[in-house]
Amino acid sequence: MNAEENLAKVSAYISRIPALPVTVSKILEIANNPATSPVDLNKVISLDPVLMARVLKLINSAYYGVTNQVTSLVRAIIMLGINTVKNLALSTAVLGNLSKTENFQALNMNGFWRHSLSVGVLSKLIARTRKIDPKILEEYFIAGLLHDIGKIPLNNTLTQEFIQAMSQADRDHIPLYRAEEEYVGFDHCRAGFIIGSAWKFGAEILDVIKCHHTPETCAEENASLVYTVAAANFYVNSSGIGFSGSRYPEKVPAKALDYLGISWDSLDTMHADLMQEIEKAKIFLKINEE
């Protein structure tokens, strides 16, 4: 195992992944400007008919539960908020780039995305019970959805090493990220951070990708998001919902649960809602099958 060579292979693969559309990059830029209005965002999204159609399809899906059909993008942005629409645009673009069947040499694609989707849904449910500002709830869903994207380049460029890591993790009952360090030389968190940096994800989501297995190392200002995704990831893995390649996850530090004000028992009470919301959230994956 040569960590430097493996890292170079992964970096080269990531550099070949199509960049986020110019429209999405522009959306991220203007949405982060406090002075941005729904009209500003509408002007940019309207330039990309495919993205506009996907955003409207998502907004009108059961996941958002909008009572009346929304046909006006401006109205949708006003109803859901600039941050939510920004995250919709980001997630659809990322899934469009990374949901190709050829990217899944070792992991099962459906199992992987079901795991990712479930972590996103549970992260949002936890945030809602904590009375997090509704305007940023979507940030929790997107962070959970994207937390494991670093597994895709490992899976595709270092397939044998990744399979060996999964096998050792199963055999020795250890977390996958620890086995990755042995067979690959680094873990999927580092690979995901490279993707997120290349695509200019926000600092909060980058911290989730980098620290979801070591939440105590995150920046203090991102603790709420990182601890939430870490807890959701552990619960989803332990419950066997989808498949992330890690059957024996490491328990989340007690500090994280104390910070969130939740217990594992309280997460069990969310299980029925989680399964129901996962079905609604499948729209995120289906829009990229078109």
C-alpha positions as CSV (number, residue, x, y, z in Angstrom):
1,M,0.0,0.0,0.0
2,N,1.4,3.4,-1.0
3,A,-0.7,6.1,0.5
4,E,0.8,8.8,-1.7
5,E,0.2,6.9,-5.0
6,N,-3.3,6.1,-3.9
7,L,-4.1,9.7,-3.0
8,A,-2.7,10.8,-6.4
9,K,-5.1,8.3,-8.1
10,V,-8.1,9.5,-6.2
11,S,-7.2,13.2,-6.8
12,A,-6.8,12.5,-10.5
13,Y,-10.2,10.7,-10.6
14,I,-11.8,13.6,-8.8
15,S,-10.3,16.1,-11.3
16,R,-12.0,14.2,-14.1
17,I,-15.4,14.3,-12.6
18,P,-17.4,17.0,-14.4
19,A,-17.5,20.2,-12.5
20,L,-20.7,21.5,-11.0
21,P,-22.7,23.3,-13.7
22,V,-21.9,27.0,-13.9
23,T,-25.4,27.7,-12.9
24,V,-25.1,25.8,-9.7
25,S,-21.8,27.5,-8.8
26,K,-23.4,30.9,-9.4
27,I,-26.4,29.9,-7.2
28,L,-24.0,29.0,-4.4
29,E,-22.2,32.3,-4.8
30,I,-25.3,34.5,-4.8
31,A,-27.2,32.5,-2.2
32,N,-24.4,33.1,0.3
33,N,-24.8,36.9,-0.2
34,P,-27.1,38.2,2.6
35,A,-28.5,40.8,0.2
36,T,-29.8,38.2,-2.3
37,S,-33.5,38.2,-3.1
38,P,-35.7,35.4,-4.5
39,V,-35.8,37.3,-7.8
40,D,-31.9,37.2,-8.0
41,L,-32.0,33.4,-7.5
42,N,-34.8,33.0,-10.0
43,K,-32.8,34.8,-12.7
44,V,-30.0,32.4,-12.4
45,I,-32.0,29.1,-12.1
46,S,-34.1,30.2,-15.1
47,L,-31.0,30.1,-17.3
48,D,-30.8,26.3,-16.8
49,P,-34.1,24.7,-17.9
50,V,-33.1,21.2,-16.7
51,L,-32.2,22.4,-13.2
52,M,-35.3,24.5,-13.0
53,A,-37.5,21.5,-13.9
54,R,-35.7,19.3,-11.3
55,V,-36.1,21.9,-8.6
56,L,-39.8,22.4,-9.3
57,K,-40.3,18.6,-9.4
58,L,-38.6,18.3,-6.0
59,I,-40.6,21.2,-4.5
60,N,-43.9,19.6,-5.7
61,S,-43.0,16.1,-4.4
62,A,-44.4,14.5,-1.3
63,Y,-41.1,15.2,0.5
64,Y,-42.0,18.9,0.8
65,G,-45.7,18.4,1.2
66,V,-46.7,21.6,-0.6
67,T,-50.5,21.6,-0.8
68,N,-51.0,23.3,-4.1
69,Q,-48.9,22.7,-7.3
70,V,-46.1,25.3,-7.6
71,T,-45.4,26.4,-11.1
72,S,-43.6,29.7,-10.4
73,L,-40.0,29.4,-9.4
74,V,-40.1,32.8,-7.6
75,R,-43.1,31.6,-5.6
76,A,-41.3,28.4,-4.7
77,I,-38.2,30.3,-3.6
78,I,-40.3,32.6,-1.4
79,M,-42.2,29.6,0.1
80,L,-39.1,27.5,0.8
81,G,-36.4,30.1,1.3
82,I,-33.2,30.8,-0.5
83,N,-31.2,28.4,1.5
84,T,-33.4,25.4,0.8
85,V,-33.5,26.1,-2.9
86,K,-29.7,26.5,-2.9
87,N,-29.4,23.1,-1.3
88,L,-31.8,21.6,-3.7
89,A,-29.7,22.8,-6.6
90,L,-26.5,21.6,-5.0
91,S,-27.8,18.1,-4.1
92,T,-29.4,17.5,-7.6
93,A,-26.2,18.5,-9.3
94,V,-24.0,16.4,-7.0
95,L,-26.2,13.3,-7.4
96,G,-26.3,13.8,-11.1
97,N,-22.5,13.7,-11.3
98,L,-22.0,10.9,-8.8
99,S,-24.9,8.5,-9.3
100,K,-23.5,6.8,-12.4
101,T,-23.6,3.0,-12.2
102,E,-19.9,2.7,-13.3
103,N,-18.9,4.5,-10.1
104,F,-20.0,1.5,-8.0
105,Q,-17.5,-1.3,-8.4
106,A,-17.6,-2.7,-4.9
107,L,-20.4,-1.0,-3.1
108,N,-24.0,-1.6,-4.2
109,M,-25.3,1.7,-5.6
110,N,-28.8,1.3,-4.3
111,G,-27.7,0.3,-0.9
112,F,-25.2,3.1,-0.7
113,W,-27.6,5.9,-1.7
114,R,-30.4,4.5,0.6
115,H,-27.9,4.7,3.5
116,S,-27.0,8.3,2.5
117,L,-30.6,9.3,2.0
118,S,-31.5,7.8,5.4
119,V,-28.7,9.7,7.2
120,G,-30.0,12.9,5.5
121,V,-33.6,12.3,6.6
122,L,-32.7,11.4,10.2
123,S,-30.4,14.4,10.5
124,K,-33.3,16.6,9.5
125,L,-35.7,14.8,11.9
126,I,-33.2,15.3,14.8
127,A,-32.7,19.0,13.9
128,R,-36.5,19.5,13.8
129,T,-36.9,18.0,17.3
130,R,-34.2,20.3,18.5
131,K,-36.2,23.2,17.2
132,I,-33.5,24.3,14.8
133,D,-34.5,27.3,12.6
134,P,-36.7,25.9,9.8
135,K,-34.7,28.1,7.3
136,I,-31.7,25.9,7.8
137,L,-33.3,22.4,8.3
138,E,-32.4,21.6,4.7
139,E,-28.7,22.1,5.5
140,Y,-29.0,19.1,7.8
141,F,-30.6,16.9,5.1
142,I,-28.0,17.8,2.5
143,A,-25.1,17.3,4.9
144,G,-26.4,13.9,5.8
145,L,-27.0,13.0,2.1
146,L,-23.5,14.0,1.1
147,H,-21.5,12.8,4.1
148,D,-20.1,9.6,2.5
149,I,-19.4,10.9,-1.0
150,G,-15.7,10.1,-0.5
151,K,-16.4,6.4,-0.8
152,I,-17.2,6.8,-4.4
153,P,-13.7,7.6,-5.7
154,L,-12.2,4.9,-3.3
155,N,-14.7,2.4,-4.7
156,N,-14.0,3.3,-8.3
157,T,-10.2,3.9,-8.4
158,L,-9.0,1.6,-5.6
159,T,-11.5,-1.1,-5.9
160,Q,-9.4,-4.0,-4.6
161,E,-8.1,-2.1,-1.7
162,F,-11.6,-0.9,-0.8
163,I,-12.9,-4.5,-1.0
164,Q,-10.1,-5.6,1.3
165,A,-10.9,-2.8,3.7
166,M,-14.6,-3.8,3.8
167,S,-13.6,-7.4,4.3
168,Q,-11.3,-6.6,7.2
169,A,-13.9,-4.3,8.8
170,D,-16.4,-7.2,8.7
171,R,-13.9,-9.8,9.9
172,D,-12.5,-7.8,12.8
173,H,-15.7,-6.0,13.7
174,I,-14.1,-2.5,13.2
175,P,-15.4,0.7,11.6
176,L,-14.7,0.8,7.8
177,Y,-12.8,4.1,8.0
178,R,-10.2,2.5,10.2
179,A,-9.7,-0.4,7.8
180,E,-9.5,2.1,4.9
181,E,-6.5,3.8,6.6
182,E,-4.7,0.4,6.6
183,Y,-5.5,-0.8,3.1
184,V,-5.8,2.6,1.3
185,G,-3.6,4.8,3.4
186,F,-6.4,7.3,4.1
187,D,-10.1,7.2,4.6
188,H,-13.2,8.2,2.7
189,C,-13.5,11.4,4.8
190,R,-10.3,12.7,3.3
191,A,-11.4,11.7,-0.3
192,G,-14.8,13.4,0.3
193,F,-13.1,16.5,1.5
194,I,-11.2,16.7,-1.8
195,I,-14.4,16.5,-3.8
196,G,-16.2,19.0,-1.6
197,S,-13.3,21.4,-1.8
198,A,-13.1,21.1,-5.6
199,W,-16.8,21.8,-5.9
200,K,-16.6,24.7,-3.3
201,F,-19.0,23.2,-0.7
202,G,-19.6,25.5,2.3
203,A,-17.4,25.2,5.3
204,E,-20.2,23.5,7.3
205,I,-20.7,20.6,4.9
206,L,-17.0,20.2,4.4
207,D,-16.6,19.8,8.1
208,V,-19.4,17.1,8.2
209,I,-17.6,15.2,5.4
210,K,-14.3,15.4,7.1
211,C,-15.3,14.9,10.7
212,H,-18.4,12.7,10.8
213,H,-16.4,9.8,12.3
214,T,-14.4,12.1,14.5
215,P,-17.0,14.7,15.5
216,E,-14.9,16.0,18.4
217,T,-12.4,17.4,15.9
218,C,-14.8,19.7,14.1
219,A,-14.9,23.4,14.3
220,E,-16.9,24.6,17.2
221,E,-19.3,26.7,15.0
222,N,-20.2,23.5,13.0
223,A,-20.7,21.3,16.0
224,S,-24.5,21.2,15.7
225,L,-24.4,20.0,12.1
226,V,-21.5,17.6,12.5
227,Y,-22.8,16.0,15.7
228,T,-26.2,15.6,14.2
229,V,-24.9,13.8,11.1
230,A,-22.5,11.7,13.2
231,A,-25.4,10.5,15.4
232,A,-27.7,9.9,12.4
233,N,-24.9,7.9,10.6
234,F,-24.3,5.7,13.6
235,Y,-28.0,5.0,14.0
236,V,-28.7,4.2,10.4
237,N,-25.6,1.9,10.1
238,S,-26.5,0.1,13.4
239,S,-30.1,-0.3,12.1
240,G,-29.0,-1.8,8.8
241,I,-30.9,0.7,6.7
242,G,-29.2,0.7,3.3
243,F,-25.5,-0.3,3.1
244,S,-22.5,1.9,3.5
245,G,-19.9,-0.8,3.7
246,S,-19.5,-0.4,7.5
247,R,-21.4,-3.0,9.6
248,Y,-19.6,-2.2,12.8
249,P,-19.7,1.6,13.3
250,E,-17.9,3.4,16.1
251,K,-20.2,4.8,18.8
252,V,-20.6,8.5,18.7
253,P,-18.9,10.2,21.7
254,A,-21.3,10.9,24.7
255,K,-20.3,14.6,24.3
256,A,-22.1,14.7,21.0
257,L,-25.4,13.2,22.4
258,D,-25.2,15.5,25.4
259,Y,-24.7,18.5,23.1
260,L,-27.7,17.5,21.0
261,G,-29.8,16.7,24.0
262,I,-30.9,13.3,22.6
263,S,-30.4,9.6,23.5
264,W,-30.4,6.4,21.5
265,D,-33.8,5.6,22.9
266,S,-35.2,8.9,21.6
267,L,-33.9,8.1,18.1
268,D,-35.7,4.8,18.3
269,T,-38.9,6.7,18.8
270,M,-38.2,8.4,15.4
271,H,-37.9,5.2,13.5
272,A,-41.4,5.0,12.1
273,D,-41.2,8.7,10.9
274,L,-37.7,7.9,9.5
275,M,-38.9,5.1,7.3
276,Q,-41.9,7.1,6.1
277,E,-39.7,10.1,5.2
278,I,-37.2,7.9,3.5
279,E,-39.9,6.9,1.0
280,K,-40.8,10.5,0.3
281,A,-37.1,11.5,-0.1
282,K,-36.4,8.9,-2.8
283,I,-37.4,11.6,-5.2
284,F,-33.9,13.0,-4.8
285,L,-32.5,9.9,-6.4
286,K,-35.1,9.4,-9.0
287,I,-34.7,12.8,-10.6
288,N,-31.2,11.7,-11.6
289,E,-32.5,8.7,-13.4
290,E,-34.0,10.9,-16.1
